[in-house]
Amino acid sequence: MLRSAKNALIHVYCPEQYEEKVKSILVERKVNFVINEFDLKAGMPAVVCHYRSYALCDDKKAFLIDATERGAWVEPLVSYLDKHLGFTEIELVDSSYFLHQKAFSILSGWRPKFTKRLFDILLSTIGLLAVSPILIITALLIKLDSKGPVLYKQARVGLFNKEFDVIKFRSMTTDAEANGAQWASKNDARVTRVGKLLRKTRIDELPQLINVLNGEMSLIGPRPERQVFIQELEKSIPYYRFRHAVKPGITGLAQVKYPYGASVDDAKWKHRYDLHYIKHQTAWMDLKIVVLTVYTVLFAKGQ
């Protein structure tokens, strides 16, 4: 999909004050484009994208309407990139992206919600039965490796910004947050010996199958985050709390597409994938994410 976005020439139209911003993003994504070219001697282009078209003057809006009438493919730039890059370019998102997109009607439809809940209950029940020997062995290893409980609960933000207690195998020392909440990092010294293996294979996440059965989480969705970090991230990441329009997941598109990271820039990248998932989620996409997650666990592709 990315290859087609690079090779196809797209004509982009936006208010002049946003030209440099749009150019910078398209150059970074290696997209072939021309911008605000209204004198088209070679005829109407095949692909026409617009950004903040509501702020264009009437003549330029009429140009876009004429392009539609003459058979050009016309759509918002963020939507075009969303399809061809496989993630949502959050720097191009504004309120109209959410208010004028029919795709987000999936959030209010009962059929997709029912299907997803059925999918969650079925697979999480099968999953708990299948991994029960692993759960028992993991619990014993944690007890032998370090002092403290096998499981731990931590408040996370879920659907509609409501907090719940996420359940995980303990992978850190019991005094890991003696100095307050902090991001986990790669090669974190607070992680126990067994904890390193649990995180690399993501076995530490398996008890969250109980959260799924309780209806607090889904198998697939944005990873649940802590309120203290959300309050910080939403200052620099556009519409960060929109991730709470769906239930958080044990795994998700961001987890299988983006490597481990614990910085604001990493959170921005994950948010790109999370928004893309929320808009395009289907049972088929969920199934592919499950398969990719199993691959990650089997071949220890995690942290």
NUMAR-420805 format. One record per residue (C-alpha): x negated, y negated, z negated; residue number from 1. Coordinates in Angstrom, 2 decimals. Layout:
// residues N
+---------+---------+---------+-------+
|      xx |      yy |      zz | nukol |
+---------+---------+---------+-------+
|       X |       Y |       Z |   NUM |
...
+---------+---------+---------+-------+
This chain:
// residues 303
+---------+---------+---------+-------+
|      xx |      yy |      zz | nukol |
+---------+---------+---------+-------+
|    0.00 |    0.00 |    0.00 |     1 |
|   -2.82 |   -2.39 |   -0.85 |     2 |
|   -4.43 |   -1.80 |    2.54 |     3 |
|   -1.34 |   -3.04 |    4.42 |     4 |
|   -1.25 |   -6.23 |    2.38 |     5 |
|   -4.88 |   -6.92 |    3.26 |     6 |
|   -4.57 |   -6.29 |    6.99 |     7 |
|   -1.17 |   -7.83 |    7.75 |     8 |
|   -1.28 |  -11.59 |    8.33 |     9 |
|    1.32 |  -13.33 |    6.20 |    10 |
|    2.42 |  -16.95 |    6.46 |    11 |
|    2.87 |  -18.51 |    3.04 |    12 |
|    4.84 |  -21.68 |    2.27 |    13 |
|    4.82 |  -23.54 |   -1.03 |    14 |
|    4.82 |  -27.12 |   -2.38 |    15 |
|    1.49 |  -28.84 |   -1.75 |    16 |
|    0.63 |  -29.08 |   -5.46 |    17 |
|    0.55 |  -25.27 |   -5.66 |    18 |
|   -1.59 |  -24.64 |   -2.57 |    19 |
|   -4.89 |  -24.16 |   -4.41 |    20 |
|   -3.34 |  -21.85 |   -6.97 |    21 |
|   -1.76 |  -19.66 |   -4.29 |    22 |
|   -4.93 |  -19.64 |   -2.17 |    23 |
|   -7.03 |  -18.58 |   -5.16 |    24 |
|   -4.76 |  -15.62 |   -5.96 |    25 |
|   -4.53 |  -14.42 |   -2.34 |    26 |
|   -8.27 |  -14.69 |   -1.79 |    27 |
|   -8.91 |  -12.73 |   -5.01 |    28 |
|   -6.48 |  -10.03 |   -3.87 |    29 |
|   -8.11 |  -10.01 |   -0.40 |    30 |
|   -4.85 |  -10.75 |    1.41 |    31 |
|   -4.95 |  -12.03 |    5.01 |    32 |
|   -2.91 |  -15.28 |    5.06 |    33 |
|   -2.35 |  -18.79 |    6.35 |    34 |
|   -0.64 |  -21.37 |    4.21 |    35 |
|    1.87 |  -24.14 |    5.00 |    36 |
|    1.48 |  -23.88 |    8.76 |    37 |
|    4.70 |  -25.34 |   10.14 |    38 |
|    3.52 |  -26.10 |   13.69 |    39 |
|    3.73 |  -22.56 |   15.09 |    40 |
|    2.73 |  -22.69 |   18.74 |    41 |
|    2.51 |  -18.91 |   18.98 |    42 |
|    6.08 |  -18.46 |   17.79 |    43 |
|    7.64 |  -17.35 |   14.54 |    44 |
|    5.41 |  -15.05 |   12.43 |    45 |
|    6.54 |  -11.54 |   11.50 |    46 |
|    6.10 |  -12.02 |    7.73 |    47 |
|    6.98 |  -15.24 |    5.91 |    48 |
|    6.52 |  -15.56 |    2.14 |    49 |
|    7.43 |  -18.48 |   -0.07 |    50 |
|    6.51 |  -19.66 |   -3.54 |    51 |
|    8.67 |  -22.11 |   -5.49 |    52 |
|   10.71 |  -22.74 |   -2.36 |    53 |
|   13.33 |  -24.55 |   -4.45 |    54 |
|   10.80 |  -27.40 |   -4.79 |    55 |
|   10.27 |  -27.77 |   -1.02 |    56 |
|   11.83 |  -30.66 |    0.87 |    57 |
|   15.00 |  -30.03 |    2.90 |    58 |
|   13.13 |  -29.85 |    6.25 |    59 |
|   10.77 |  -27.17 |    4.94 |    60 |
|   13.65 |  -25.21 |    3.42 |    61 |
|   15.37 |  -25.38 |    6.80 |    62 |
|   12.20 |  -23.93 |    8.36 |    63 |
|   12.43 |  -20.89 |    6.08 |    64 |
|   16.11 |  -20.42 |    6.87 |    65 |
|   15.32 |  -20.66 |   10.60 |    66 |
|   12.61 |  -18.01 |   10.17 |    67 |
|   15.22 |  -15.69 |    8.65 |    68 |
|   17.66 |  -16.36 |   11.49 |    69 |
|   14.96 |  -15.57 |   14.06 |    70 |
|   14.17 |  -12.16 |   12.60 |    71 |
|   11.11 |  -12.84 |   10.45 |    72 |
|   10.69 |  -10.87 |    7.23 |    73 |
|   11.20 |  -13.60 |    4.61 |    74 |
|   10.86 |  -13.05 |    0.87 |    75 |
|    9.26 |  -14.56 |   -2.25 |    76 |
|    5.49 |  -14.16 |   -2.28 |    77 |
|    5.50 |  -12.46 |   -5.69 |    78 |
|    7.97 |   -9.83 |   -4.45 |    79 |
|    5.93 |   -9.14 |   -1.31 |    80 |
|    2.73 |   -8.69 |   -3.32 |    81 |
|    4.59 |   -6.61 |   -5.90 |    82 |
|    5.38 |   -3.99 |   -3.27 |    83 |
|    2.00 |   -4.01 |   -1.55 |    84 |
|   -0.35 |   -4.30 |   -4.53 |    85 |
|    1.49 |   -1.97 |   -6.90 |    86 |
|    1.61 |   -4.51 |   -9.72 |    87 |
|    3.29 |   -7.85 |  -10.40 |    88 |
|    1.14 |  -10.96 |   -9.96 |    89 |
|    2.13 |  -12.63 |  -13.24 |    90 |
|    0.56 |  -15.98 |  -12.32 |    91 |
|    3.24 |  -16.32 |   -9.63 |    92 |
|    6.17 |  -15.38 |  -11.87 |    93 |
|    8.66 |  -18.00 |  -13.00 |    94 |
|   12.23 |  -17.91 |  -14.29 |    95 |
|   13.69 |  -17.42 |  -10.79 |    96 |
|   11.85 |  -14.09 |  -10.52 |    97 |
|   14.04 |  -12.67 |  -13.25 |    98 |
|   17.24 |  -14.60 |  -12.56 |    99 |
|   17.48 |  -13.98 |   -8.80 |   100 |
|   16.21 |  -10.42 |   -8.51 |   101 |
|   18.91 |   -7.81 |   -8.03 |   102 |
|   16.36 |   -5.13 |   -8.88 |   103 |
|   16.58 |   -6.06 |  -12.55 |   104 |
|   20.24 |   -5.03 |  -12.58 |   105 |
|   18.82 |   -1.60 |  -13.44 |   106 |
|   18.49 |   -2.89 |  -17.00 |   107 |
|   22.26 |   -3.23 |  -17.43 |   108 |
|   23.42 |   -0.13 |  -15.53 |   109 |
|   24.62 |    2.79 |  -17.66 |   110 |
|   23.67 |    5.50 |  -15.14 |   111 |
|   19.89 |    4.89 |  -15.16 |   112 |
|   19.97 |    4.52 |  -18.95 |   113 |
|   21.84 |    7.81 |  -19.34 |   114 |
|   19.50 |    9.62 |  -16.92 |   115 |
|   16.41 |    8.28 |  -18.66 |   116 |
|   17.70 |    9.23 |  -22.12 |   117 |
|   18.53 |   12.74 |  -20.92 |   118 |
|   15.04 |   12.97 |  -19.37 |   119 |
|   13.50 |   11.83 |  -22.69 |   120 |
|   15.41 |   14.29 |  -24.89 |   121 |
|   14.78 |   17.25 |  -22.60 |   122 |
|   11.05 |   16.70 |  -22.05 |   123 |
|   10.25 |   15.61 |  -25.60 |   124 |
|   11.99 |   18.71 |  -27.03 |   125 |
|   10.13 |   21.00 |  -24.61 |   126 |
|    6.95 |   19.05 |  -25.34 |   127 |
|    7.17 |   19.43 |  -29.12 |   128 |
|    7.71 |   23.18 |  -28.79 |   129 |
|    4.89 |   23.56 |  -26.27 |   130 |
|    2.29 |   21.59 |  -28.24 |   131 |
|    3.23 |   22.80 |  -31.73 |   132 |
|    0.01 |   24.91 |  -32.01 |   133 |
|   -2.02 |   21.81 |  -31.06 |   134 |
|   -0.18 |   19.75 |  -33.68 |   135 |
|   -1.01 |   22.28 |  -36.41 |   136 |
|   -4.68 |   22.57 |  -35.41 |   137 |
|   -5.02 |   18.77 |  -35.15 |   138 |
|   -3.54 |   18.30 |  -38.62 |   139 |
|   -6.07 |   20.77 |  -40.09 |   140 |
|   -9.02 |   19.10 |  -38.33 |   141 |
|   -8.02 |   15.65 |  -39.59 |   142 |
|   -7.79 |   16.97 |  -43.16 |   143 |
|  -11.20 |   18.62 |  -42.92 |   144 |
|  -12.86 |   15.61 |  -41.29 |   145 |
|  -11.89 |   12.71 |  -43.55 |   146 |
|   -9.88 |   11.70 |  -46.59 |   147 |
|   -6.39 |   10.38 |  -46.12 |   148 |
|   -3.04 |   11.37 |  -44.64 |   149 |
|   -2.71 |   13.33 |  -41.40 |   150 |
|   -0.09 |   10.99 |  -39.98 |   151 |
|    0.34 |    7.28 |  -40.32 |   152 |
|    3.16 |    4.90 |  -39.55 |   153 |
|    2.76 |    1.38 |  -38.25 |   154 |
|    5.34 |   -1.27 |  -37.43 |   155 |
|    5.58 |   -1.95 |  -33.70 |   156 |
|    7.96 |   -4.06 |  -31.61 |   157 |
|   10.45 |   -2.14 |  -29.51 |   158 |
|   13.61 |   -2.66 |  -27.46 |   159 |
|   15.06 |   -6.18 |  -27.72 |   160 |
|   12.17 |   -7.23 |  -30.03 |   161 |
|   13.33 |   -4.94 |  -32.85 |   162 |
|   10.60 |   -3.44 |  -35.01 |   163 |
|   10.29 |    0.28 |  -35.75 |   164 |
|    7.65 |    2.55 |  -37.28 |   165 |
|    5.55 |    4.34 |  -34.70 |   166 |
|    4.18 |    7.74 |  -35.77 |   167 |
|    0.64 |    8.79 |  -34.83 |   168 |
|   -2.09 |   11.14 |  -35.94 |   169 |
|   -4.58 |    9.18 |  -38.02 |   170 |
|   -7.73 |    8.60 |  -35.98 |   171 |
|   -9.37 |    5.92 |  -38.13 |   172 |
|  -10.66 |    5.69 |  -41.68 |   173 |
|   -8.07 |    4.73 |  -44.31 |   174 |
|   -9.71 |    1.31 |  -44.84 |   175 |
|   -9.74 |    0.49 |  -41.10 |   176 |
|   -7.77 |   -2.73 |  -41.61 |   177 |
|   -9.05 |   -3.79 |  -45.00 |   178 |
|   -9.94 |   -7.15 |  -43.43 |   179 |
|   -6.62 |   -7.55 |  -41.62 |   180 |
|   -5.19 |   -6.55 |  -38.25 |   181 |
|   -7.70 |   -6.37 |  -35.40 |   182 |
|   -7.91 |   -4.98 |  -31.87 |   183 |
|   -9.20 |   -1.46 |  -31.47 |   184 |
|  -12.30 |   -1.45 |  -29.28 |   185 |
|  -14.29 |    1.08 |  -27.31 |   186 |
|  -16.72 |    2.98 |  -29.56 |   187 |
|  -14.94 |    1.46 |  -32.58 |   188 |
|  -16.93 |    2.26 |  -35.74 |   189 |
|  -13.68 |    2.70 |  -37.70 |   190 |
|  -12.73 |    5.76 |  -35.65 |   191 |
|  -13.45 |    9.12 |  -37.30 |   192 |
|  -15.29 |   11.98 |  -35.60 |   193 |
|  -12.08 |   13.87 |  -34.94 |   194 |
|  -10.39 |   10.58 |  -34.12 |   195 |
|  -12.74 |   10.05 |  -31.16 |   196 |
|  -11.56 |   13.32 |  -29.61 |   197 |
|   -7.91 |   12.57 |  -30.39 |   198 |
|   -8.12 |    9.19 |  -28.67 |   199 |
|  -10.03 |   10.48 |  -25.67 |   200 |
|   -7.42 |   13.18 |  -25.07 |   201 |
|   -4.56 |   11.00 |  -26.39 |   202 |
|   -3.50 |   13.79 |  -28.72 |   203 |
|   -3.12 |   11.13 |  -31.43 |   204 |
|    0.00 |    9.95 |  -29.55 |   205 |
|    1.83 |   13.32 |  -29.64 |   206 |
|    3.76 |   12.70 |  -32.91 |   207 |
|    5.53 |    9.86 |  -31.09 |   208 |
|    7.67 |   12.56 |  -29.48 |   209 |
|    9.60 |   12.29 |  -32.76 |   210 |
|   10.10 |    8.55 |  -32.06 |   211 |
|   11.46 |    9.53 |  -28.64 |   212 |
|   13.96 |   11.99 |  -30.12 |   213 |
|   15.00 |    9.31 |  -32.62 |   214 |
|   15.77 |    6.96 |  -29.71 |   215 |
|   13.17 |    4.38 |  -30.78 |   216 |
|   10.90 |    5.08 |  -27.83 |   217 |
|   10.98 |    6.59 |  -24.37 |   218 |
|    8.46 |    8.94 |  -22.82 |   219 |
|    7.63 |    6.32 |  -20.19 |   220 |
|    7.48 |    2.57 |  -20.75 |   221 |
|    5.22 |   -0.27 |  -21.89 |   222 |
|    3.11 |    0.68 |  -24.90 |   223 |
|    4.56 |   -0.77 |  -28.13 |   224 |
|    2.47 |   -3.53 |  -29.63 |   225 |
|    2.27 |   -5.10 |  -33.08 |   226 |
|    4.06 |   -8.36 |  -33.80 |   227 |
|    0.86 |  -10.12 |  -34.85 |   228 |
|   -0.78 |   -9.40 |  -31.49 |   229 |
|    2.36 |  -10.19 |  -29.48 |   230 |
|    2.57 |  -13.64 |  -31.03 |   231 |
|   -0.98 |  -14.27 |  -29.87 |   232 |
|   -0.65 |  -12.71 |  -26.41 |   233 |
|    2.56 |  -14.53 |  -25.45 |   234 |
|    0.67 |  -17.83 |  -25.74 |   235 |
|   -1.44 |  -16.95 |  -22.69 |   236 |
|    0.55 |  -14.28 |  -20.82 |   237 |
|    3.70 |  -15.44 |  -18.96 |   238 |
|    6.94 |  -13.78 |  -20.07 |   239 |
|    5.08 |  -11.28 |  -22.21 |   240 |
|    8.13 |  -10.39 |  -24.29 |   241 |
|   10.06 |   -9.30 |  -21.18 |   242 |
|    8.38 |   -5.93 |  -21.73 |   243 |
|   10.90 |   -5.46 |  -24.55 |   244 |
|   13.76 |   -5.31 |  -22.03 |   245 |
|   13.13 |   -1.54 |  -22.03 |   246 |
|   12.17 |    0.94 |  -24.72 |   247 |
|    8.42 |    1.27 |  -25.29 |   248 |
|    6.81 |    4.47 |  -24.08 |   249 |
|    4.28 |    7.04 |  -25.22 |   250 |
|    2.65 |    6.57 |  -21.83 |   251 |
|    3.32 |    4.28 |  -18.90 |   252 |
|    2.22 |    2.94 |  -15.55 |   253 |
|   -0.35 |    0.65 |  -17.19 |   254 |
|   -1.89 |    3.58 |  -19.08 |   255 |
|   -2.43 |    5.71 |  -15.97 |   256 |
|   -3.43 |    2.86 |  -13.64 |   257 |
|   -5.65 |    0.73 |  -15.87 |   258 |
|   -8.63 |    1.91 |  -17.95 |   259 |
|   -8.77 |    1.45 |  -21.70 |   260 |
|   -9.24 |   -2.13 |  -22.83 |   261 |
|   -8.56 |   -4.30 |  -25.87 |   262 |
|   -8.85 |   -7.92 |  -24.81 |   263 |
|   -6.46 |  -10.63 |  -23.65 |   264 |
|   -7.59 |  -10.07 |  -20.05 |   265 |
|   -6.89 |   -6.34 |  -20.39 |   266 |
|   -3.45 |   -7.16 |  -21.82 |   267 |
|   -2.76 |   -9.36 |  -18.79 |   268 |
|   -3.57 |   -6.52 |  -16.43 |   269 |
|   -1.38 |   -4.11 |  -18.36 |   270 |
|    1.44 |   -6.66 |  -18.29 |   271 |
|    1.16 |   -6.75 |  -14.49 |   272 |
|    1.81 |   -3.02 |  -14.36 |   273 |
|    4.49 |   -3.14 |  -17.06 |   274 |
|    6.54 |   -5.75 |  -15.16 |   275 |
|    6.16 |   -3.72 |  -11.99 |   276 |
|    7.41 |   -0.62 |  -13.79 |   277 |
|   10.41 |   -2.37 |  -15.35 |   278 |
|   11.54 |   -3.60 |  -11.93 |   279 |
|   10.85 |   -0.43 |   -9.93 |   280 |
|   11.42 |    2.34 |  -12.49 |   281 |
|   12.98 |    5.54 |  -11.14 |   282 |
|   13.14 |    9.15 |  -12.31 |   283 |
|   10.61 |   10.01 |   -9.59 |   284 |
|    8.18 |    7.34 |  -10.83 |   285 |
|    8.58 |    8.60 |  -14.41 |   286 |
|    7.80 |   12.14 |  -13.29 |   287 |
|    4.64 |   11.02 |  -11.48 |   288 |
|    3.49 |    9.13 |  -14.58 |   289 |
|    4.06 |   12.26 |  -16.71 |   290 |
|    1.92 |   14.31 |  -14.29 |   291 |
|   -0.86 |   11.69 |  -14.30 |   292 |
|   -0.74 |   11.56 |  -18.10 |   293 |
|   -1.08 |   15.34 |  -18.36 |   294 |
|   -4.10 |   15.09 |  -16.05 |   295 |
|   -5.58 |   12.42 |  -18.32 |   296 |
|   -5.11 |   14.61 |  -21.40 |   297 |
|   -6.47 |   17.80 |  -19.80 |   298 |
|   -9.58 |   16.11 |  -18.40 |   299 |
|  -10.12 |   13.69 |  -21.31 |   300 |
|   -9.83 |   10.56 |  -19.19 |   301 |
|   -8.64 |    8.38 |  -22.08 |   302 |
|  -10.61 |    6.00 |  -24.30 |   303 |
+---------+---------+---------+-------+
